Amino acid sequence: MLQHLTTNLQSVDAVINLSGENIATGLGSLGFLGLRPWTPQKKKSILASRIPGAKLLSNVVQQISSCCLDNNNRPRTYLCASGVGIYGYHYEDSMEAVDESMNTDKTEGFLATVSRQWEEAANSSAPSNTNNNNLRAVQLRFGVVLSTKGGALGKLYPIYYLGGGGVVGSGKQSFSYISATDVARAILHVLETPTLQGPVNLTSPQPCTYRDFNDALGKVLHRPTLFPLPSFAVKLLFGEMGQEMLLSGVKVKPTKLLESGFEFKHDTIEKAVKSAVTDTEI
């Protein structure tokens, strides 16, 4: 397998690794509902779906790049997914926005732990570790990607469409998002911008609160949002996952993207939600 992978990657310019178990679904027949999903078995699956693969690809890309310095047909860039969960989580939107310069060595939470290990595995190909200045490693720290085809909005869309939506918890928790269109454009921008390396936040420049997201989705769908989901119900139904992903959040700004000249098409929550619901770039 390793030899097959090495052979196939010798003729590519970049390797993009976005693989990983869905963190918001559980195991079993009702797992898609996300009910108390973070069992010990699920946590192991989340880590196992990310860490070994990221490290394997990192090592293979590093090996090819080191052995083929005179060959233009070799990987020069390795992009690996990560998440803004690495910054930890907070229950209210009172903190200052954080960016890639923040020290994440001691941030708390399961998602912070996963993202740290994920980035360490992917970062083993970084020039500082390999003395190979011809290889660029980038960790893509994704915010909530808004699409009705999957992810958080994919689950919420039918509920809101039927008029059953409402604020989750206090509604004051930060919500760092990005439209599916902008996330694809941002990845392409990172590929084409050799000065970008290390962690790069893929989030809108205007993070909002969950209440803002709730109001925008109701407005775009022309539906009321009168059915709140209180904190105690979230904890009961979703456990640890609910506390980290639904009742809390982190306010993130995409400093590196903005400083490198990237321009967002959907820089507000209403634009991003409308793009997702109409499935257009607007």
N, C-alpha and C positions, 0 to 999 in steps of 0.2 A: 504494500500500500504506500509506504513512504517513498519508494523508488518511483512508483507511478505518479505520485503527487509532485515529486521533484521534477520529473520529466515534463509534466503538463504545465508547470509554472515557469519553465525556463523562457518561454516565448511571450510572456505577458509583461505589460508595463507597470501594473499595480495590482495588488491583491486587496479585496474588500471583504472583511469577515463580519457578517451581521447575524450569525447564528446564535441561538439561545432559546431555552425553554420559556414558554409564556409564564410570566411571573404572577399573573392575575387570575389564573385558572387553577382549580384543584385537580385531584385524581379521582377516578371512578366515574360512574355514569352521570352524576350531577356536577362534575368538575367544571363544566363550562359556565356554571352560574357563579363560580368564584366563592362558594361558601366555605369559610374557614380554610383557605387553600394551603397555608404555609405549615403543613405537617412536617415532621422531621424527614420523612421520605421525599416530600416535594422539595424541601430545601436542598437536599443532596442532589436531586435531579437538576435543579436550577444551576447549582455550581458545576456539576458534571457536564452540563450542556455548553458551558462557556470556557472554563479554565483550561482543560486539556487541549481543546481544539485551538484556542487562541495561542497557546504556547507552541503547539506543533507547527502551526502555520508560521509563527514568528521565527522559529528555528529553521524551518525549510527555506523561507524567504531570505533569511540571513545567510544561510549556507550557499544558496544560489548566487546571491549578490556578491559574496566574498570571493567565490571561485570564478566568477565570470566578469571581472572588472573591465576587460577589454571588449566585452560583448554588449552591444547596445540593446539587444533583445533579452532583457532580464528585468526582474522587478526592481523598481526604484522607490516604490511607495507601498507601505502596508497600513491600511486603515482598519481599525477594529472598533466595534461598537462598545459603548459603555453607557452610563446614565447619570443624570443629575442627582440621583440618589446618593452619589458619592459625597455630596455636600452635607449629608445628614438631613434631619427633618425638624420642622417647627410647626406649632399648632396655630399660630396667628401670623398675619402679614405685617409684623412689626419690625422685622430685621432688615438691615440694609441688603441690597442686592449683592450677590457674590459672583465672582468670575473665576477664570482659570488660574488666577494667581493665589487663590485661597489654599492654605495648607489643609489637606484632607487626611492626614495620617491618623487622626484620632476622632474623626467624625463618627457618630453613633447610628446604629440601626442595621437591620439585616441587609438592606439595599446598599448601604455604604460599604459593608463588608464584602458583598458580592462584587461591587464595582471596583473596589481596591484590588482584590485578587485578580479580577478580569484584566485590569490595566497593567498590573505587574506581569502577568503572563504575556500580554501583547507587547509590553515595553521591553521585553528581553531582546528585541531586534533593534532597539534604539541605538543611534551612533555612540552615545555616551557609554553604552555597555559593550559595544562590539568593536569600537574603533573603526567603524566602517562609515565614512562620511558620504558614501554614495547611496545610502539607504535611509529613507525617511519614514518614521513611525508616527502615526496620529491616532489618538483615542477620541472617538466621536461620542461626546456626552449628550445623549438624546434627552430632550424634555418630552412631554406628552405629545405624541404625533397625532394630529386630529384627522381622522378618516372614518367614514361610516362603514368602511370595509373591515375594520378591526380595531383592536385597542380599546381604550376607555370609551371613546365616542361611539364605537361600533356596538358596545353593550348598552349605552345610554340612549342612543338614537331612537329605537322603537318605543322605549318608555316615554320619552319626551314627545314623540310623534303622537302617541295616544293620549297626551295631556296629563301624564302621571309624573312628570318631573318636578323637582324641587331642590332646595338647598340641602347639601349634605353637611351635617355637623353645624358648626357656627357660621360657615360660609366665609370666614375671615382667613382661612388657610391659603397660602400662596399657590398659584397655578402657573407653572412655567411650561409653555406649549409651543408648538410650531406646526404650521400646515404641512400636509403631505407634499404639496407642490414645493414649498420652500425647503423642506428637508432634502428632497431630491436635488434641487438646485444647489443647496449648500454642500452636499457631498461632491457634486461635480466641481464646485468652486474650490473645495479643498484639494481635489485631485490636480487641478490646474494651477494651484498657487503653491509653489515649492517652498515659500518662506513659512508656511503654516506647518507646525509640527508639535508633538506632544498633545496634551488635552485641548480640545476645541468644543465649546458649548454650541449645541444645535438647538437654540431656543429663540423665540421672538424677542426683540429688543424692548417690548412692553409687557412684562409679566403682569398677571392680574390676580384676582382672588377667585375662589371657587364661586362665590356669589356672582361675580362679573361673568364668568363662564356660563353659569346657570341662566342669567338674564339674557345673555347673547343668544344662547341656543333657543330659548323660548321665543325671543323676538324674531329670529330667522325662520323658525318653524310656524310662527303665528299661533303659538299654543300657550296656555297658562302654565305657570310653574308654582303650583299651590300645595304640593305634597312634599314637605321636608322629610329628610331621613335623619332622625336625631342621633347623637353620638352613641348613646347606649345601644341602639339598634345596630349601628355599624359594628361596634365591638362584639356584640352577640353573634351577628351573622358572619362577619369576615375576620374576626380575631386580630392577630398581629398585622396582617396585611391591611386591614381596614384602618388601623391606627396610623400606619406609615404612609399609605397611598391615598386614603380618602379623607381622613381627619386632619392631616398635616400636609406640609409641602415645603418647598424652598424657592426663594426668589432668586432667579438666575439671570445674568445678562451675558450676551454673546460678544464679549469684548474683542476677541481675536477675529471673529468673522467681520465685525464692523470695521476694525482697524485695517483689515486687508482689502476693504472696498466692496464687501458683499452688500447687496441691496435687497431687502425683503419685499416680496409682493404683498404679503399679508402680515403687516406689523402690528395689528390690533386683534383682539380676540374676536370681535364681530366679523372682521374680514376673513380670519382663519376658519371660523365656524361656517360662514357662508360658502367659502370655497369647498369645504368638506361636504356640506349638505347638497350643494348643486353640482359637486364633482367637476368643477371648472377652475381655471386659474383666475377668473374674474379680471 
